[in-house]
Amino acid sequence: MDSTDVIRDLASRPVTAVRALPTLTPAQLNAHPGGHPNSIAWLLWHSGREVDVQLADLTGWEQAWTRSGFRDRFGLPYLGDGFGLGHSPAEAASVVVEDQPLLGEYLETVLGEVVTYWAEQSPAQLDETVAEYDGLPVSRGIRLISLIDDVQQHVGAAYHVAGMLLDRPVGPA
């Protein structure tokens, strides 16, 4: 197994988890239990946008958001072009998505692009420093892994919220 196989497997896990979420009504998908500003729809939209925006910055590629028509399909206000960092509670609440499969499709697309990009990189390119965080260098490879890790954490949060809304535990078996 080479590193691309590992990344492909890692990137497939949040997509599989999103597909395994119970089917939710639009009201459940956009609910804000306890008044929290981040709904399941926001969590999944944000996950896709975060990967798309950061990957485009890293690669120079046009975002799938516009290139693949997701912007039009989501039909979100101007906030949809960002990725949610710094959203006020009102802004986060304005991200309303009623199409659960679309959220999964977007995540699958952008995580697939992470795998494609990874596969194009040599080990030296993956080791190249592309940013700094808390004064420490961040390599291209670590940046890509951290994107996938962040998505997985948000998908886990979506499962937790879904369990609260359905009043039962939910999650992959």
Secondary structure, 3 states (H helix, E strand, C coil): CCHHHHHHHHHHHHHHHHHHCCCCCHHHHCCCHHHCCCCHHHHHHHHHHHHHHHHHHHHCCCCHHHHCCHHHHHCCCHHHHCCCCCCCHHHHHCCCCCCHHHHHHHHHHHHHHHHHHHHHCCHHHHHCEEEEECCEEEEHHHHHHHHHHHHHHHHHHHHHHHHHHHCCCCCCC
